[in-house]
Amino acid sequence: MVEIASDPASSITPRATVTSAAAANRRDGYAWATVRLGNLLILAILTVLATEWIARGNLHEALRFLIASDRPGLAAVGILFLLFTATDALLGRAYQSALILVPLAVIPAFISAQKQLFLSDPLYPSDMLFGRQILQLLPVMVAARPYLAVAIGCCLVAALVALVYLWFFAWRRFPSLSRPAKLFRLLVGLPLIGGFLSLMDYAEYSPLRDRLNIIPMMWDQRENYLHNGFLLAFAFNLPMANVTAPEGYGAEAIDSIPAGNTSVAGSGTTSHPDVIMLMSESLWDPTRLSNVRLSPDPMPTIRKNASGNVFSPEFGGMTANVEFEALTGFSNAFLPYGSIPYQQYVRRPLPSLATFFRSKGYVAKSFHPFQSWFWNRANVYEAFGFESFLSEENMPVMDKRGIFASDQALTKEIMRAADNTREPFFFFGVTLQGHGPYEPHRYGKNTIAIDGPTLSASSTQSLATYAQGVREADQSLKMLMDWAKKRRRETIVVIFGDHLPPLGSVYPESGYMPDQVATRSAPVDIMKREHETPLVVWSSKRGVQKDLGSISPAFLPYHVVKLAGYEHPFYTGVLGAVHDRYDAIDRYQLVDGSGGATPDWSKTGKTVDPLVRDYRYLQHDAIFGDGFGTERFFPEQVERLTAPAS
C-alpha cells in the first residue's frame, strides 16, 4: 500500500491568519454584545416611558419624569436595565427578559390608571390581595362603560396573543448568549441590583438614594408616585405589610397609660338597650354639590335626625378601612399608607364592639348582602367576635335595586332577626345598594329632579341615579326608626356613610371639587368638604344625639358604648380622652374640638401628643404586639385569647 502524502503547505493555516480571525471574531463578539446592551438600554427607556405615560395619563409629564434632573427617571431606567441584563443571563438568550419584565411593568401601570379613575389612590402592592373583588365587580364596571370595556378587552386579547406567540415561537430566534457574556452580566448586574434593593428600605437614610433623587414619601403616596415614578413607588410599598413598633412601645409604656373603669355609666337606661349600627354604602348629602339643585330633598329623615358627620379617611372606595375604624376604635392613621387592615393585619382575635357587647350578655351578629369572602369579612368578623355573619350565602334571597340588594330588603332582614332575638343584641350591617358606578336607568324611574346647568348629560344621569339611591336609603332608615319606636326595649340606631360616592365628572363639572377624586392632604375645610359623610346617632327612647361634630369613624365606638350606658377602659376611657381633645385623627390632619388643625402631625420627627401616642401604643399592642395591656384595657379579650383553638 502506497501512502500518498499531501502538500504540507496546502493544509497548514498560517499562525498570523488564525490570530487575525480570532481577533476579528472577538471584535465582532464585543460589537454584538455592545449592540445588545444598547438595545436593552433603549428597551428600558421605552418601558419606563410607557409605564409613566400609562400611569400618569400624560405624555408630557412622563417625558419630564424621564429627563428632569430633579426626578429619579434615569435611576429607574438604570435599575430596569440591570434587571433586563441579569434576567437575560439567567434565561440564556438576549431580549427574552422583555417577555417577562415589560408586562410586569406595563400591566400594573394600566391597572393603576384605571383605579385612579374611581378612587384617589394609585395601585399598591396590597391591592393584589383583593383581585378577586375586582373580578366580582367587573360586570358592574362593564355595564357602566360597555364600549370602553370592549375596546380594553380587545386590546388585552391582542396583547395576550402576541405575548404567547413571542414566548412559544419567536424566542428561539433570539440570539443565545455565550457563557462569558452570561457570567459577565451576572457578576456586574446582581451586585448592582442588590445595592439598589437596599435603597428600598426607606426607614434607613441612604446618601446614594439622595444623590439619585429617589425620595420615599410614604406619608403622601400621591406625591410618592409622582416624584419617584410608578415602578419605584410601587417597590417602596412592597414592605407596607411589615409594621414596625412605634418608638417607645413596651410593657412599661403600656403600664403607664391610665385606664377608665368598667362600671355602668348611669346614662338613663333602665335595661340593656339593643344596638343597630349601619354603615351605608357611599351615603352622602348630594345637596352639598355646587351649582346643582335637587328636588325634592333626597334625605329628609337623615337631615332631621342628623347628629353630625363622619370624617372619612377614604374617598370613593376602600370601605373596609372605614369599617375597621368603626368596629374597633382603632385608627388607620397609625398604619402604613395604602394598607388594608382587613386583608393584611387581622390574623388573630381582636377587640371590637362585638366582643365588648358579648361580654355584657348581648347577641352579636353582622349582616351584608354580598359574598362573605369580600374584603375578607368572614374571617375578620370571626376575629372580631361576632357570633354569626349573615351574608349572601346564608341570607334569604334579597330583592334587588339594579344588580345590588336593596337597602329596604336588608333593613327588613335586620328587623326580622331582631324580632326573633330575645336577648339584647348588637347588630352591625353594611348596605350595598348605594355602590357605584351609577349607571343610567338603574332604577327604571328616578324621583329626584336634577337642575344642574353646568353638568353634562351623562353626569346628570349619574347624579340622578345616585340621588335616587340616597332617597331609598333615607326611606329605609325611616322604616327602621318607626319600627324601633314601637319596641318595648330601647333601640339605639347608628347610621353613617363610609365615604363620598365615586361620581366622577359630577364633581369638577359642578365646581364642587377641581378633580374627580378628593385630595389626600389639604386644609381642614377642604378635607371636610371632600371627606364628610352623614351621621345619625338616635335612641328610640331619648331621640337624636345632637352636635357630635365631624368625627373620625374610630370615635363611633365611644359614642355607642357611652349611649348604651356603659364605661370601658379603652372605649370610654382612652378613646374618650382622645376624643375630648380631638374630633378627627387623619394621616394628614389632627383636628381638635374647636376645628383647629395640626397638619402633617404624623411625620417622623414631630412631637406627638402623649394622648395620641398612648392611643397608638394600645392599637399596636392589640394588633401586632405582645398584648401587654389586654387585661387592663380589653378584659373581655382575655378569655378569647387564652381559649384553645377550635
C-alpha positions as CSV (number, residue, x, y, z in Angstrom):
1,M,0.0,0.0,0.0
2,V,1.5,3.3,-1.1
3,E,0.7,6.3,1.3
4,I,0.1,9.4,-0.7
5,A,1.4,12.4,1.2
6,S,-0.3,15.7,0.8
7,D,1.5,19.0,0.4
8,P,2.0,20.5,3.9
9,A,1.7,24.0,2.6
10,S,-1.9,23.3,1.5
11,S,-3.1,22.1,4.9
12,I,-1.4,24.4,7.4
13,T,-3.1,27.8,8.0
14,P,-0.5,30.4,8.9
15,R,-0.4,31.5,12.5
16,A,-1.0,35.1,11.6
17,T,-4.2,34.2,9.8
18,V,-5.6,32.3,12.8
19,T,-4.7,35.1,15.1
20,S,-6.3,37.7,12.8
21,A,-9.5,35.6,12.5
22,A,-9.7,35.1,16.3
23,A,-9.2,38.8,16.9
24,A,-11.9,39.6,14.3
25,N,-14.3,37.2,16.0
26,R,-13.6,38.8,19.4
27,R,-14.2,42.2,17.9
28,D,-17.5,41.0,16.4
29,G,-18.4,39.5,19.7
30,Y,-17.7,42.7,21.6
31,A,-19.6,44.7,18.9
32,W,-22.7,42.4,19.1
33,A,-22.5,42.5,22.9
34,T,-22.4,46.3,22.9
35,V,-25.3,46.4,20.4
36,R,-27.4,44.0,22.5
37,L,-26.7,46.0,25.7
38,G,-27.6,49.2,23.8
39,N,-30.8,47.7,22.7
40,L,-31.6,46.7,26.3
41,L,-31.0,50.3,27.4
42,I,-33.3,51.6,24.7
43,L,-35.9,49.0,25.8
44,A,-35.6,50.1,29.4
45,I,-36.1,53.7,28.4
46,L,-39.1,52.9,26.4
47,T,-40.6,50.7,29.1
48,V,-40.2,53.4,31.8
49,L,-41.7,55.9,29.4
50,A,-44.6,53.7,28.6
51,T,-45.2,52.9,32.2
52,E,-45.2,56.5,33.3
53,W,-47.4,57.6,30.3
54,I,-50.0,55.0,31.2
55,A,-49.9,55.6,34.9
56,R,-50.0,59.4,34.6
57,G,-52.2,59.7,31.6
58,N,-49.9,62.4,30.2
59,L,-47.0,62.0,27.8
60,H,-45.5,65.4,28.6
61,E,-45.4,64.5,32.3
62,A,-43.9,61.1,31.5
63,L,-41.1,62.7,29.4
64,R,-40.4,65.3,32.1
65,F,-40.1,62.5,34.7
66,L,-37.6,60.7,32.4
67,I,-35.3,63.6,31.7
68,A,-35.8,66.1,34.6
69,S,-32.7,66.4,36.8
70,D,-34.8,66.6,40.0
71,R,-36.6,63.3,39.3
72,P,-35.2,59.8,39.5
73,G,-36.3,58.8,36.0
74,L,-32.8,57.9,34.8
75,A,-32.3,55.9,38.0
76,A,-35.5,53.9,37.2
77,V,-34.1,53.3,33.7
78,G,-30.8,52.1,35.2
79,I,-32.5,49.7,37.6
80,L,-34.7,48.3,34.9
81,F,-31.7,47.9,32.5
82,L,-29.8,45.9,35.1
83,L,-32.9,43.7,35.6
84,F,-33.1,43.1,31.9
85,T,-29.4,42.1,31.6
86,A,-29.4,39.8,34.6
87,T,-32.7,38.1,33.6
88,D,-31.3,37.6,30.0
89,A,-28.3,35.9,31.6
90,L,-30.4,33.6,33.7
91,L,-32.6,32.7,30.7
92,G,-29.7,32.3,28.3
93,R,-31.0,34.5,25.4
94,A,-30.8,38.2,24.7
95,Y,-34.1,40.1,24.9
96,Q,-36.0,37.2,26.4
97,S,-36.3,39.1,29.7
98,A,-38.6,41.6,27.9
99,L,-41.3,38.9,27.7
100,I,-41.4,38.8,31.5
101,L,-40.4,42.3,32.7
102,V,-42.3,44.5,30.2
103,P,-45.7,43.0,31.0
104,L,-44.9,43.1,34.7
105,A,-44.2,46.8,34.4
106,V,-46.9,47.9,32.0
107,I,-49.9,45.9,33.2
108,P,-49.8,47.2,36.8
109,A,-49.4,50.7,35.5
110,F,-52.6,50.3,33.4
111,I,-54.5,48.9,36.4
112,S,-53.3,51.9,38.5
113,A,-54.6,54.3,35.9
114,Q,-58.0,52.6,35.9
115,K,-58.1,52.6,39.7
116,Q,-57.4,56.3,39.8
117,L,-60.5,56.9,37.6
118,F,-62.7,55.8,40.5
119,L,-60.5,56.2,43.6
120,S,-57.9,58.8,44.6
121,D,-55.0,56.4,45.1
122,P,-52.7,54.7,42.7
123,L,-52.1,50.9,42.7
124,Y,-50.5,49.5,45.8
125,P,-49.0,46.0,46.2
126,S,-51.7,45.2,48.8
127,D,-54.3,45.7,46.1
128,M,-53.2,42.4,44.7
129,L,-54.8,40.8,47.8
130,F,-58.3,41.6,46.7
131,G,-58.0,41.0,42.9
132,R,-60.9,38.6,43.3
133,Q,-63.1,41.5,44.4
134,I,-62.2,43.5,41.3
135,L,-63.2,40.5,39.1
136,Q,-66.5,40.2,41.0
137,L,-67.3,43.9,40.3
138,L,-66.2,43.7,36.7
139,P,-69.8,43.2,35.4
140,V,-70.8,46.4,37.1
141,M,-67.9,48.3,35.5
142,V,-68.6,46.8,32.1
143,A,-72.3,47.8,32.4
144,A,-71.3,51.4,33.2
145,R,-68.9,51.8,30.3
146,P,-69.6,49.0,27.8
147,Y,-67.8,50.4,24.7
148,L,-64.6,51.2,26.6
149,A,-64.8,47.7,28.2
150,V,-65.0,46.1,24.8
151,A,-62.1,48.1,23.5
152,I,-59.9,47.3,26.5
153,G,-60.9,43.6,26.2
154,C,-59.9,43.5,22.5
155,C,-56.5,45.1,23.3
156,L,-55.9,42.7,26.1
157,V,-56.7,39.7,23.9
158,A,-54.4,41.0,21.2
159,A,-51.6,41.6,23.7
160,L,-52.0,38.2,25.1
161,V,-51.9,36.5,21.7
162,A,-48.7,38.5,20.8
163,L,-47.1,37.5,24.1
164,V,-48.0,33.8,23.7
165,Y,-46.6,33.8,20.1
166,L,-43.4,35.5,21.2
167,W,-42.9,33.2,24.2
168,F,-43.6,29.9,22.5
169,F,-42.3,30.5,18.9
170,A,-40.2,33.6,18.4
171,W,-38.0,33.3,21.5
172,R,-35.9,30.6,19.8
173,R,-34.8,33.2,17.3
174,F,-33.5,35.4,20.0
175,P,-29.7,35.3,19.9
176,S,-28.2,33.0,22.6
177,L,-25.6,34.4,25.0
178,S,-22.2,32.9,25.4
179,R,-21.0,31.6,28.7
180,P,-18.6,34.5,29.3
181,A,-21.4,37.0,28.3
182,K,-23.8,35.5,30.9
183,L,-21.1,35.4,33.6
184,F,-20.2,39.0,33.0
185,R,-23.8,40.2,33.1
186,L,-24.4,38.3,36.4
187,L,-21.2,39.4,38.0
188,V,-21.8,43.0,37.2
189,G,-25.6,43.1,37.3
190,L,-26.5,41.2,40.5
191,P,-24.4,43.2,42.9
192,L,-25.7,46.5,41.5
193,I,-29.3,45.2,41.7
194,G,-28.6,44.2,45.3
195,G,-27.3,47.7,46.0
196,F,-30.4,49.2,44.5
197,L,-32.7,46.9,46.5
198,S,-31.0,48.2,49.7
199,L,-32.3,51.6,48.7
200,M,-35.9,50.3,49.1
201,D,-35.6,50.3,52.9
202,Y,-37.0,53.8,53.2
203,A,-36.7,53.7,57.0
204,E,-32.9,53.9,56.7
205,Y,-31.1,57.0,55.5
206,S,-29.2,56.5,52.2
207,P,-26.8,59.1,50.7
208,L,-26.8,57.3,47.4
209,R,-30.6,57.4,47.3
210,D,-30.5,61.1,47.9
211,R,-27.9,61.7,45.1
212,L,-30.2,59.8,42.8
213,N,-33.1,62.0,43.8
214,I,-35.1,58.9,45.0
215,I,-37.2,60.2,47.9
216,P,-39.6,57.8,49.6
217,M,-42.7,59.9,50.5
218,M,-44.7,57.2,52.4
219,W,-46.7,59.9,54.1
220,D,-48.0,61.2,50.8
221,Q,-48.5,58.5,48.3
222,R,-49.7,60.7,45.5
223,E,-46.5,62.7,45.6
224,N,-44.6,59.5,46.1
225,Y,-45.8,58.1,42.8
226,L,-45.4,61.5,41.0
227,H,-41.9,62.1,42.1
228,N,-40.4,58.6,42.1
229,G,-42.4,57.2,39.3
230,F,-44.8,54.2,39.3
231,L,-42.1,51.4,39.4
232,L,-40.0,52.8,42.2
233,A,-43.0,54.0,44.3
234,F,-44.7,50.6,43.9
235,A,-41.5,48.9,45.0
236,F,-41.3,51.2,48.1
237,N,-44.8,50.0,49.1
238,L,-43.9,46.3,48.9
239,P,-42.9,46.2,52.6
240,M,-46.1,48.0,53.8
241,A,-47.3,44.9,55.4
242,N,-44.3,45.0,57.7
243,V,-45.4,47.2,60.5
244,T,-42.7,48.3,63.0
245,A,-43.5,49.1,66.6
246,P,-43.8,52.8,67.4
247,E,-40.8,54.2,69.2
248,G,-41.1,53.7,73.0
249,Y,-43.6,50.8,72.8
250,G,-43.2,48.2,75.5
251,A,-44.7,46.8,78.7
252,E,-43.6,49.8,80.8
253,A,-45.1,52.2,78.3
254,I,-48.4,50.3,78.3
255,D,-48.5,50.0,82.1
256,S,-48.1,53.8,82.4
257,I,-51.3,54.5,80.5
258,P,-54.2,55.3,82.8
259,A,-57.4,53.3,82.2
260,G,-61.0,54.0,82.9
261,N,-63.3,51.7,84.8
262,T,-65.9,49.2,83.7
263,S,-68.9,50.3,85.7
264,V,-72.3,51.2,84.3
265,A,-72.3,54.9,83.2
266,G,-75.7,55.7,84.5
267,S,-76.8,57.4,81.3
268,G,-80.5,57.0,82.0
269,T,-81.0,53.5,80.6
270,T,-83.3,51.1,82.5
271,S,-82.1,48.0,80.7
272,H,-79.6,46.8,78.2
273,P,-80.6,48.7,75.0
274,D,-80.4,47.0,71.7
275,V,-77.9,48.5,69.2
276,I,-78.2,48.5,65.4
277,M,-75.2,50.0,63.6
278,L,-75.4,50.5,59.9
279,M,-72.7,51.6,57.5
280,S,-74.5,52.8,54.4
281,E,-72.5,52.3,51.2
282,S,-71.4,55.7,49.7
283,L,-74.1,57.6,51.7
284,W,-73.5,61.3,51.3
285,D,-75.6,64.5,51.0
286,P,-75.8,65.4,47.3
287,T,-77.4,68.7,48.1
288,R,-73.9,69.9,49.0
289,L,-73.0,70.0,45.4
290,S,-72.2,73.4,44.0
291,N,-74.5,74.9,41.2
292,V,-76.9,71.9,41.5
293,R,-80.4,71.8,42.9
294,L,-82.2,68.6,43.8
295,S,-85.9,68.4,44.2
296,P,-87.4,67.1,46.5
297,D,-84.8,66.7,49.3
298,P,-83.5,63.1,48.9
299,M,-82.7,62.6,52.6
300,P,-85.3,64.3,54.8
301,T,-85.1,61.7,57.6
302,I,-81.3,61.8,57.8
303,R,-81.3,65.6,57.8
304,K,-84.0,65.9,60.5
305,N,-82.1,63.4,62.7
306,A,-78.5,64.5,61.9
307,S,-76.0,64.1,64.8
308,G,-73.0,65.4,62.9
309,N,-70.7,64.0,60.3
310,V,-68.1,61.2,59.9
311,F,-64.7,62.4,58.8
312,S,-64.0,59.5,56.5
313,P,-60.3,58.5,55.9
314,E,-61.3,57.3,52.4
315,F,-62.9,58.6,49.2
316,G,-64.9,56.6,46.6
317,G,-63.9,53.2,47.9
318,M,-61.9,51.2,50.5
319,T,-65.0,50.7,52.5
320,A,-63.3,48.1,54.7
321,N,-60.9,50.7,56.1
322,V,-63.7,52.8,57.4
323,E,-65.5,49.7,58.8
324,F,-62.3,48.7,60.6
325,E,-62.2,52.0,62.5
326,A,-65.9,52.0,63.3
327,L,-65.9,48.5,64.8
328,T,-62.6,48.6,66.7
329,G,-62.0,52.2,67.7
330,F,-58.5,51.9,66.1
331,S,-57.2,54.3,63.5
332,N,-55.8,53.8,60.0
333,A,-53.7,56.9,60.7
334,F,-51.3,54.6,62.6
335,L,-50.9,52.1,59.8
336,P,-48.8,52.2,56.6
337,Y,-50.5,54.3,54.0
338,G,-52.3,52.2,51.4
339,S,-52.6,49.2,53.7
340,I,-55.8,47.4,54.3
341,P,-56.2,46.0,57.8
342,Y,-58.9,43.6,56.8
343,Q,-56.6,41.9,54.3
344,Q,-53.3,42.3,55.9
345,Y,-53.4,42.6,59.7
346,V,-56.4,40.8,61.1
347,R,-54.7,37.5,61.9
348,R,-55.8,36.9,65.5
349,P,-58.8,37.7,67.7
350,L,-59.1,41.5,68.1
351,P,-61.2,43.6,70.4
352,S,-64.2,45.2,68.8
353,L,-67.7,46.4,69.7
354,A,-68.9,42.8,69.1
355,T,-66.6,41.4,71.8
356,F,-67.5,44.2,74.1
357,F,-71.2,43.7,73.8
358,R,-71.0,39.9,74.0
359,S,-69.2,40.4,77.3
360,K,-72.3,42.2,78.5
361,G,-74.6,39.3,77.6
362,Y,-75.5,40.6,74.1
363,V,-76.0,38.6,70.9
364,A,-73.7,40.0,68.2
365,K,-74.5,39.5,64.5
366,S,-73.2,41.0,61.3
367,F,-75.1,41.5,58.1
368,H,-74.0,42.2,54.5
369,P,-76.0,41.1,51.4
370,F,-72.9,40.1,49.4
371,Q,-70.4,37.2,49.4
372,S,-68.7,36.6,52.7
373,W,-65.2,36.5,51.2
374,F,-65.4,40.1,50.0
375,W,-62.9,42.2,52.0
376,N,-62.1,39.0,53.9
377,R,-65.2,39.7,56.0
378,A,-65.9,36.1,57.0
379,N,-62.5,35.8,58.7
380,V,-62.5,39.3,60.1
381,Y,-65.9,39.1,61.7
382,E,-64.9,35.9,63.4
383,A,-61.8,37.5,64.7
384,F,-63.9,40.5,65.9
385,G,-66.1,38.1,67.9
386,F,-69.4,38.1,66.0
387,E,-71.4,35.0,66.7
388,S,-72.7,34.8,63.1
389,F,-72.3,36.6,59.8
390,L,-75.4,36.7,57.6
391,S,-74.2,37.2,54.0
392,E,-75.5,36.5,50.5
393,E,-74.7,32.8,51.0
394,N,-76.9,32.3,54.0
395,M,-79.5,35.1,53.8
396,P,-82.9,34.8,52.2
397,V,-82.9,36.0,48.6
398,M,-82.8,39.8,48.7
399,D,-84.9,42.0,46.5
400,K,-82.6,44.0,44.2
401,R,-82.5,47.6,43.0
402,G,-80.3,47.4,39.9
403,I,-77.9,44.5,40.4
404,F,-77.4,45.0,44.2
405,A,-79.6,44.0,47.1
406,S,-81.8,46.9,48.2
407,D,-81.4,48.8,51.4
408,Q,-85.1,48.1,52.2
409,A,-84.6,44.3,51.9
410,L,-81.5,44.4,54.1
411,T,-83.3,46.5,56.7
412,K,-86.3,44.2,56.8
413,E,-83.9,41.2,57.3
414,I,-82.3,43.0,60.2
415,M,-85.7,43.8,61.7
416,R,-86.8,40.2,61.3
417,A,-83.7,38.9,63.0
418,A,-84.2,41.4,65.8
419,D,-87.8,40.3,66.3
420,N,-86.6,36.7,66.7
421,T,-83.9,37.6,69.3
422,R,-85.0,37.6,72.9
423,E,-81.7,38.7,74.4
424,P,-80.2,42.2,74.0
425,F,-78.3,42.4,70.7
426,F,-75.7,44.3,68.8
427,F,-76.2,44.1,65.1
428,F,-73.8,45.6,62.5
429,G,-74.8,45.8,58.9
430,V,-73.2,47.1,55.7
431,T,-75.6,48.1,52.9
432,L,-74.9,47.5,49.2
433,Q,-77.5,49.4,47.2
434,G,-75.5,52.7,47.0
435,H,-72.4,51.1,45.4
436,G,-71.2,52.7,42.2
437,P,-70.8,53.1,39.4
438,Y,-74.1,54.9,39.0
439,E,-75.3,53.8,35.6
440,P,-78.3,55.5,34.0
441,H,-81.7,53.7,34.4
442,R,-80.6,51.6,37.3
443,Y,-83.9,52.2,39.0
444,G,-86.2,52.5,36.0
445,K,-87.7,55.7,37.3
446,N,-85.9,58.4,39.3
447,T,-88.0,60.6,41.6
448,I,-85.4,63.3,42.2
449,A,-85.2,66.1,39.7
450,I,-81.7,67.4,38.9
451,D,-81.2,71.0,38.0
452,G,-77.5,71.3,37.1
453,P,-76.8,73.7,34.3
454,T,-73.1,73.0,34.3
455,L,-73.5,69.2,34.2
456,S,-73.2,67.2,31.1
457,A,-76.0,64.8,30.2
458,S,-74.1,61.7,31.4
459,S,-73.2,63.4,34.7
460,T,-76.8,64.4,35.2
461,Q,-77.9,60.8,34.7
462,S,-75.3,59.5,37.1
463,L,-76.3,62.0,39.8
464,A,-80.0,61.2,39.3
465,T,-79.2,57.5,39.8
466,Y,-77.2,58.2,42.9
467,A,-79.8,60.6,44.4
468,Q,-82.5,58.1,43.9
469,G,-80.4,55.6,45.9
470,V,-79.9,58.1,48.7
471,R,-83.7,58.7,48.8
472,E,-84.3,54.9,49.2
473,A,-81.6,54.7,51.9
474,D,-83.4,57.5,53.7
475,Q,-86.7,55.8,53.4
476,S,-85.2,52.6,54.8
477,L,-83.9,54.4,57.8
478,K,-87.3,55.9,58.4
479,M,-88.8,52.4,58.3
480,L,-86.3,51.2,60.8
481,M,-86.9,54.1,63.2
482,D,-90.7,53.7,63.0
483,W,-90.3,50.0,63.8
484,A,-87.9,50.8,66.7
485,K,-90.3,53.3,68.3
486,K,-92.9,50.5,68.8
487,R,-90.5,48.2,70.6
488,R,-90.6,47.8,74.3
489,R,-86.8,47.7,74.8
490,E,-84.8,50.8,73.9
491,T,-83.2,50.6,70.5
492,I,-80.2,52.6,69.5
493,V,-79.7,53.2,65.8
494,V,-76.4,54.4,64.3
495,I,-76.1,55.0,60.6
496,F,-73.2,56.7,58.7
497,G,-71.7,56.8,55.3
498,D,-68.4,55.2,54.6
499,H,-67.1,57.7,52.0
500,L,-68.2,60.1,49.3
501,P,-69.5,58.3,46.2
502,P,-67.4,57.9,43.1
503,L,-69.4,60.4,41.0
504,G,-66.6,61.0,38.6
505,S,-67.1,64.1,36.4
506,V,-70.0,65.4,38.5
507,Y,-67.6,66.9,41.0
508,P,-65.5,69.1,38.6
509,E,-68.4,69.9,36.3
510,S,-70.4,71.2,39.3
511,G,-67.4,73.0,40.7
512,Y,-67.6,71.1,44.0
513,M,-64.0,69.7,43.6
514,P,-61.3,70.5,41.0
515,D,-60.8,66.9,40.2
516,Q,-62.9,63.7,40.0
517,V,-61.3,62.4,43.2
518,A,-60.6,64.0,46.6
519,T,-57.3,65.4,47.8
520,R,-55.5,63.5,50.4
521,S,-53.7,66.4,52.1
522,A,-55.3,69.8,52.2
523,P,-56.6,72.4,54.7
524,V,-59.3,71.2,57.1
525,D,-62.2,73.0,55.3
526,I,-61.3,71.3,52.0
527,M,-60.7,67.9,53.7
528,K,-64.1,68.1,55.4
529,R,-65.8,69.1,52.1
530,E,-64.3,66.1,50.4
531,H,-64.5,63.5,53.2
532,E,-67.5,64.2,55.4
533,T,-70.5,61.8,55.3
534,P,-73.8,61.9,57.2
535,L,-74.0,60.6,60.8
536,V,-77.2,59.7,62.7
537,V,-77.0,58.5,66.4
538,W,-80.5,58.0,67.6
539,S,-82.3,56.3,70.5
540,S,-86.0,55.2,70.4
541,K,-86.4,56.5,74.0
542,R,-84.1,59.5,74.0
543,G,-84.1,60.8,70.5
544,V,-81.3,62.2,68.4
545,Q,-77.8,62.7,69.9
546,K,-77.0,66.2,68.7
547,D,-73.9,68.1,68.0
548,L,-71.4,65.3,67.8
549,G,-69.3,67.2,65.3
550,S,-67.2,65.9,62.4
551,I,-65.6,62.8,63.9
552,S,-63.3,60.0,62.7
553,P,-65.1,56.6,62.4
554,A,-62.7,55.4,65.1
555,F,-64.7,57.5,67.7
556,L,-68.0,55.9,66.9
557,P,-67.4,53.1,69.5
558,Y,-67.0,55.7,72.2
559,H,-70.4,57.2,71.4
560,V,-72.1,53.8,71.1
561,V,-70.8,52.4,74.3
562,K,-71.5,55.6,76.2
563,L,-75.0,55.9,74.9
564,A,-75.7,52.2,75.7
565,G,-74.9,53.1,79.3
566,Y,-71.5,51.6,79.9
567,E,-68.0,52.6,80.6
568,H,-64.9,50.7,79.3
569,P,-61.2,51.2,80.0
570,F,-60.5,51.7,76.3
571,Y,-63.7,52.7,74.5
572,T,-64.8,55.4,77.0
573,G,-61.5,55.7,78.9
574,V,-58.6,56.1,76.5
575,L,-60.7,56.7,73.4
576,G,-63.0,59.1,75.3
577,A,-60.0,61.1,76.5
578,V,-58.6,61.4,73.0
579,H,-62.0,62.4,71.6
580,D,-62.4,65.0,74.3
581,R,-59.4,66.8,72.7
582,Y,-59.7,65.8,69.1
583,D,-62.6,65.3,66.6
584,A,-60.6,63.6,63.8
585,I,-57.4,61.8,63.5
586,D,-56.3,61.6,59.9
587,R,-52.9,60.8,58.5
588,Y,-52.5,64.4,57.4
589,Q,-54.7,66.4,59.8
590,L,-55.1,66.2,63.5
591,V,-58.4,68.2,64.1
592,D,-59.2,69.4,67.6
593,G,-62.6,70.1,69.1
594,S,-62.6,73.7,68.1
595,G,-61.8,73.0,64.5
596,G,-58.1,73.8,64.7
597,A,-55.7,71.5,62.9
598,T,-52.2,70.2,63.1
599,P,-51.2,69.3,59.5
600,D,-48.6,66.6,58.8
601,W,-48.6,65.7,62.6
602,S,-47.6,62.1,61.9
603,K,-44.4,62.9,60.0
604,T,-41.2,61.4,61.6
605,G,-39.5,63.8,64.0
606,K,-42.6,65.7,65.1
607,T,-43.6,65.7,68.7
608,V,-46.8,63.7,69.2
609,D,-49.4,64.5,71.9
610,P,-49.0,61.9,74.7
611,L,-52.7,61.0,74.4
612,V,-52.3,60.2,70.7
613,R,-49.0,58.3,71.4
614,D,-50.7,56.1,74.1
615,Y,-53.6,55.5,71.7
616,R,-51.2,54.3,69.1
617,Y,-49.3,52.1,71.6
618,L,-52.5,50.3,72.6
619,Q,-53.5,49.8,69.0
620,H,-50.1,48.3,68.1
621,D,-50.2,46.2,71.3
622,A,-53.6,44.7,70.3
623,I,-52.9,44.1,66.6
624,F,-49.2,43.3,66.4
625,G,-47.7,43.4,69.8
626,D,-47.5,41.3,72.9
627,G,-50.8,42.1,74.5
628,F,-49.3,43.9,77.5
629,G,-52.4,45.9,78.0
630,T,-55.1,43.3,77.2
631,E,-56.1,42.5,80.7
632,R,-56.4,46.2,81.8
633,F,-57.8,47.7,78.6
634,F,-59.7,44.9,76.9
635,P,-60.6,42.5,79.8
636,E,-63.3,40.8,77.6
637,Q,-60.5,39.6,75.3
638,V,-58.6,37.6,77.9
639,E,-60.8,34.5,77.7
640,R,-60.8,34.7,73.9
641,L,-57.0,34.8,73.6
642,T,-56.4,32.0,76.1
643,A,-59.1,29.7,74.8
644,P,-57.7,26.7,72.8
645,A,-58.1,26.9,69.1
646,S,-61.2,25.1,67.7
